[in-house]
Amino acid sequence: MASAGGLRRPVRVPASGAVLDGDLVVPEGARGVVLFAHGSGSSRHSPRNRRVAAGLHDAGLGTLLLDLLTEEEERIDARTRALRFDIDLLAGRLTAAADWLGAAEGTAGLPLATFGASTGAAAALITAADRPEAVRAVVSRGGRPDLAGDALERVRAPTLLVVGGHDVQVLRLNRDAAAHLAAEHEVAVVPGATHLFEEPGALEEVVERTTAWLLRWLRGRPRSRDRTSGRSRARSRVALHRSSGQDAGMDVGWGTDDQWDARPGLDEFLLARIAEDDRVAADAAEDSGRKDWSTDPRGTGAADRRTAEHVARHDPARVHAECAAKRHLVLACRDVRPDMHFLGRRPSGMADFPLSPRDPHQLAALTLALLALPYADHRDYRPEWRP
């Protein structure tokens, strides 16, 4: 069913000898489409996946939520629990669905991403590995990327692994799997969340992180005019990751030159820095065993008041809260002005800095620039971002 607001219809997708039921939604002017793989014992009706999909629709992204098992197979699996862990079967069907989207009316030609929950994350990663030219990004929510096995090393799509901070075993499995990813990736920890992200605000944070990641990568990749500078930026980015203790096993060989031609827009720069701050806070909390130092800074063994104040100021709980607030502001500003990705190439008629906050677009740009000031000495910070 097509309408002025886009496309919304049930579909039947042929895949590996079966016909799978799905729900396809493509907003008008969609920037891309996201193929969902549900977790073990679930289906396309998963309320958590549908909540994420609704957030993606609001951001202008299409979605296909798909049953990876037929009705008869679901009845068998309910008794035996065998098919939900048949990763080869699930991945083969998801890959067939990716091929179908590439040719279907309303989605052909749209940039594609895969999203997997629980065991579906392994299928999402295997599809990305098997269709490197088609899949531009991957997101895992509380997933089991470790079940993708050797396919992890073949994934070339930037991958976001979102895990609850209290989902201890799955968090460990995700970090172990991340060490085998050659593509750009991030392990995003949602503080205080358990496996199903049922805590207040947890699923909302999943939606925000997923949306930001997919909007970042489901854009065209401009060709590099200076291949040397493209390689240089790739090496600098890898060096930055290594110096921060993240992705220590990364190899510069994975980055293609055209990926690094255009430096990130201010909103992308900010989201990346916020993610780094959040990760550092999560690591500090994990290493120390304390998640909140603000009420008793001297409890950390601080020798004097200055050290205690420094610890309180960098308390992980406080950093997490500030990161969440900043992320909300960045996403809100991008909603006000969708071309914020290309802040360095402002449309004609757009005033240069300093901006006057007389209209919402200029106010959004000024807000982002002010948020970026603490990072002004970062190697990727651009002079035109300063208000």
C-alpha positions in Angstrom: 0.0 0.0 0.0 1.6 3.3 -1.1 0.4 6.7 0.2 1.5 10.3 0.3 3.4 9.3 3.5 5.4 6.6 1.8 5.0 2.8 1.7 3.6 0.5 4.3 2.5 -3.1 3.5 2.8 -6.7 4.5 5.2 -8.7 2.2 6.1 -12.3 1.5 9.7 -12.9 0.9 11.1 -16.0 -0.9 14.1 -17.3 1.0 16.0 -20.6 1.0 13.1 -22.7 0.0 10.6 -20.9 2.2 8.3 -17.9 2.0 8.7 -15.6 4.9 6.1 -13.1 6.2 7.3 -9.5 6.8 6.2 -5.9 7.4 7.7 -3.3 5.1 7.6 0.4 5.9 9.4 2.9 3.7 8.8 6.6 4.6 8.5 9.1 1.8 12.0 10.2 0.8 13.6 7.4 2.8 17.4 7.7 3.2 17.9 3.9 3.5 16.2 0.7 4.6 17.1 -1.5 7.6 16.6 -5.2 7.6 15.7 -6.7 11.0 16.7 -10.1 12.3 14.8 -11.1 15.5 16.3 -13.1 18.3 15.7 -16.6 19.5 12.1 -17.5 20.2 10.9 -14.1 18.9 9.4 -12.9 15.6 8.7 -9.8 13.5 6.3 -8.8 16.2 9.0 -8.2 18.8 7.9 -5.1 20.7 11.5 -4.0 21.2 12.4 -4.3 17.6 9.2 -2.5 16.6 10.0 0.3 19.0 13.5 0.7 17.4 11.8 0.5 13.9 9.4 3.3 14.9 12.3 5.5 15.8 14.0 4.8 12.5 10.8 5.7 10.6 10.8 9.1 12.4 14.4 9.6 11.2 13.4 8.9 7.6 14.6 5.3 7.4 12.7 2.3 6.0 12.4 -1.0 7.8 11.6 -4.6 7.0 10.7 -6.7 10.0 10.8 -10.3 9.0 9.9 -13.7 10.4 13.0 -15.9 9.8 11.0 -19.1 10.4 7.7 -20.2 8.8 4.7 -20.9 11.0 5.3 -24.6 10.8 8.9 -24.2 11.7 8.0 -22.0 14.7 5.7 -24.7 16.0 8.6 -27.2 15.7 11.0 -24.8 17.3 8.6 -24.2 20.2 9.0 -27.9 21.0 12.6 -28.5 20.2 14.3 -25.1 20.4 16.6 -26.3 17.6 15.9 -23.9 14.8 16.4 -20.7 16.7 20.1 -21.5 17.0 20.5 -22.7 13.4 22.6 -19.6 12.5 23.4 -20.8 9.0 19.7 -21.2 8.3 18.8 -17.8 9.7 21.7 -16.0 8.0 20.9 -17.6 4.7 17.3 -16.4 4.9 18.3 -12.9 6.0 20.8 -12.7 3.1 18.0 -13.8 0.7 15.8 -11.0 2.1 18.6 -8.5 1.6 18.8 -9.5 -2.1 15.0 -9.2 -2.3 15.1 -5.7 -0.9 17.7 -4.7 -3.5 15.3 -5.5 -6.3 11.9 -4.8 -4.7 9.7 -1.8 -5.6 10.2 1.0 -3.2 13.5 -0.2 -1.8 15.7 -1.0 -4.9 18.6 1.4 -4.8 18.2 2.4 -1.2 21.3 2.0 1.1 20.9 -1.1 3.2 21.7 -1.9 6.8 21.1 -4.9 9.0 19.9 -4.9 12.6 20.0 -8.0 14.8 18.8 -8.8 18.3 20.1 -11.8 20.3 21.0 -14.6 17.9 19.7 -12.4 15.0 22.9 -10.3 15.5 24.9 -13.2 14.2 22.7 -13.5 11.1 22.9 -9.7 10.5 26.7 -9.9 10.6 27.0 -12.9 8.3 24.7 -11.2 5.8 27.0 -8.1 5.9 30.0 -10.4 5.4 28.3 -12.2 2.5 27.0 -9.0 0.8 29.8 -6.4 1.5 28.8 -4.3 -1.5 25.2 -4.1 -0.4 25.2 -3.8 3.4 26.6 -0.4 4.6 26.1 -0.7 8.3 25.2 -3.2 11.1 23.6 -2.8 14.5 23.4 -5.4 17.2 21.0 -5.0 20.2 21.9 -7.2 23.1 23.2 -9.6 20.4 25.4 -12.6 20.2 27.9 -11.6 17.5 30.2 -14.3 18.7 27.8 -16.8 17.0 28.9 -15.3 13.6 32.2 -17.1 14.0 34.7 -16.6 11.2 32.4 -14.3 9.4 33.3 -11.5 11.9 36.7 -11.0 10.2 35.0 -10.6 6.8 32.5 -7.9 7.8 33.4 -4.6 6.2 30.3 -2.6 7.2 30.7 -0.3 10.3 29.2 -2.2 13.2 27.6 -0.9 16.4 27.2 -3.4 19.3 24.7 -2.1 21.8 24.8 -3.9 25.2 23.2 -3.3 28.6 25.8 -2.5 31.3 24.2 -5.1 33.6 24.1 -7.8 30.9 27.5 -8.9 32.1 27.9 -12.2 30.2 26.6 -10.8 26.9 28.8 -7.7 27.3 31.9 -9.9 27.7 30.9 -11.9 24.6 30.4 -8.7 22.6 33.8 -7.3 23.6 35.5 -10.6 22.7 33.7 -10.6 19.3 34.6 -7.0 18.7 38.3 -7.9 18.8 37.7 -10.0 15.7 36.0 -7.2 13.7 38.2 -5.7 11.1 35.6 -3.0 10.2 35.1 0.2 12.1 33.0 -0.7 15.2 31.9 0.4 18.6 30.7 -1.4 21.7 28.1 1.0 23.1 27.2 0.2 26.7 23.8 1.4 28.0 24.4 2.1 31.7 22.2 0.1 34.1 20.4 -1.8 31.4 19.8 -5.5 31.4 19.5 -7.9 28.5 16.0 -6.7 27.3 16.6 -3.0 28.0 13.5 -2.9 30.2 14.8 -0.2 32.5 13.4 3.4 32.2 15.0 5.2 29.3 17.2 2.2 28.3 15.4 1.3 25.1 15.1 5.0 24.2 18.9 5.2 24.3 19.1 2.1 22.1 16.9 3.9 19.6 19.1 7.1 19.7 22.4 5.3 19.3 21.0 3.1 16.5 19.6 6.1 14.7 22.8 8.1 15.0 24.9 5.2 13.7 22.7 4.4 10.8 22.3 8.0 9.7 26.0 8.4 9.8 26.8 5.4 7.6 23.7 5.1 5.3 24.9 8.1 3.2 26.8 8.0 -0.1 30.6 7.6 0.2 32.2 10.4 -1.8 35.3 9.4 -3.9 38.6 10.6 -2.6 40.3 13.3 -4.6 43.5 12.9 -2.7 44.1 9.2 -2.1 47.2 9.9 0.1 45.3 12.2 2.4 42.5 9.5 2.6 45.0 6.9 3.7 46.6 9.4 6.1 43.2 10.1 7.8 42.5 6.4 8.1 45.8 5.8 9.9 45.2 8.8 12.1 41.7 7.5 13.0 43.2 4.1 13.8 45.9 5.7 15.9 43.3 7.6 17.8 41.4 4.4 18.6 44.6 2.7 19.7 45.7 5.6 21.9 42.4 5.5 23.7 42.7 1.8 24.4 39.9 0.9 22.0 40.0 -1.6 19.1 43.6 -2.5 19.9 43.6 -5.2 17.3 42.5 -3.0 14.4 44.5 -3.0 11.2 44.8 0.0 8.9 44.3 -2.2 5.9 40.5 -2.4 6.4 39.8 1.3 5.6 39.2 2.1 2.0 40.3 5.5 0.8 36.9 6.8 -0.3 35.6 6.2 3.2 37.9 8.9 4.6 37.6 11.6 1.9 35.2 13.8 3.7 35.9 14.6 7.3 32.9 14.2 9.6 30.3 17.0 10.0 30.1 18.7 13.4 27.2 16.5 14.5 29.1 13.3 13.7 32.2 14.6 15.3 30.2 15.3 18.5 28.5 12.0 18.6 31.8 10.2 18.2 33.4 12.2 21.0 30.4 11.7 23.2 30.5 8.0 22.6 34.2 8.0 23.5 33.5 9.8 26.8 30.7 7.4 27.6 33.0 4.4 26.9 35.8 5.8 29.1 33.3 6.3 31.9 32.0 2.8 31.5 35.5 1.4 31.6 36.4 3.4 34.7 33.3 2.1 36.5 34.1 -1.4 35.5 37.7 -1.2 36.5 37.0 0.4 39.9 33.9 -1.6 40.7 32.1 1.6 41.6 29.4 3.2 39.4 28.8 6.4 41.4 31.6 8.3 43.1 29.9 11.6 43.3 28.4 11.1 46.8 31.7 9.9 48.4 34.7 11.0 46.3 37.1 10.3 49.1 36.0 6.7 49.1 38.2 6.2 46.1 41.3 6.8 48.2 41.8 10.4 47.2 44.7 11.9 49.1 43.5 15.5 49.2 40.6 17.7 48.4 41.8 18.6 44.9 42.1 14.9 43.9 38.6 14.2 45.4 37.1 17.1 43.4 38.7 15.8 40.3 37.3 12.3 40.9 33.8 13.7 41.6 33.9 15.8 38.5 34.8 12.7 36.4 32.4 10.4 38.2 31.1 7.8 35.7 27.5 8.3 36.7 27.8 12.0 36.1 29.6 11.5 32.8 26.9 9.1 31.6 24.2 11.7 32.5 26.1 14.5 30.7 26.7 12.3 27.6 23.0 11.4 27.4 22.0 15.1 27.7 24.6 16.1 25.0 23.4 13.3 22.7 19.8 14.5 23.0 20.9 18.0 22.1 22.9 16.9 19.1 20.0 14.7 17.7 17.6 17.5 18.4 19.7 20.0 16.5 20.1 17.6 13.6 16.3 17.3 13.5 16.0 21.1 13.2 18.6 21.2 10.5 19.0 17.9 8.5 22.0 19.2 6.5 24.0 19.5 9.7 26.2 16.7 8.4 27.7 19.2 5.9 28.1 22.1 8.2 31.4 22.9 6.5 29.6 23.3 3.2 26.8 25.7 4.2 24.2 26.5 1.6 24.5 29.9 0.0 22.7 32.5 2.1 23.7 30.8 5.3 25.7 33.2 7.5 29.2 32.4 8.5 30.2 32.1 12.1 29.6 33.8 14.4 25.9 32.9 13.9 23.0 34.9 15.2 20.4 32.7 16.9 17.5 34.5 15.2 16.2 31.5 13.4 16.1 27.8 14.5 18.6 26.7 11.9 21.3 29.1 13.1 20.5 28.4 16.7 20.9 24.7 16.1 24.3 25.3 14.5 25.4 27.6 17.3 24.3 25.0 19.9 26.4 22.3 18.3 29.4 24.6 18.0 29.2 25.5 21.7 28.9 21.8 22.6 32.0 21.1 20.6 34.2 23.7 22.3 35.5 21.2 25.0 36.9 19.1 22.2 38.5 22.1 20.3 42.0 20.7 20.7 41.0 17.4 19.1 42.9 16.6 15.9 39.6 16.3 13.9 38.1 19.6 15.1 37.6 22.1 12.3 38.2 25.8 12.6 34.8 26.7 11.0 33.0 25.0 13.8 34.1 27.5 16.4 31.4 30.2 17.1 
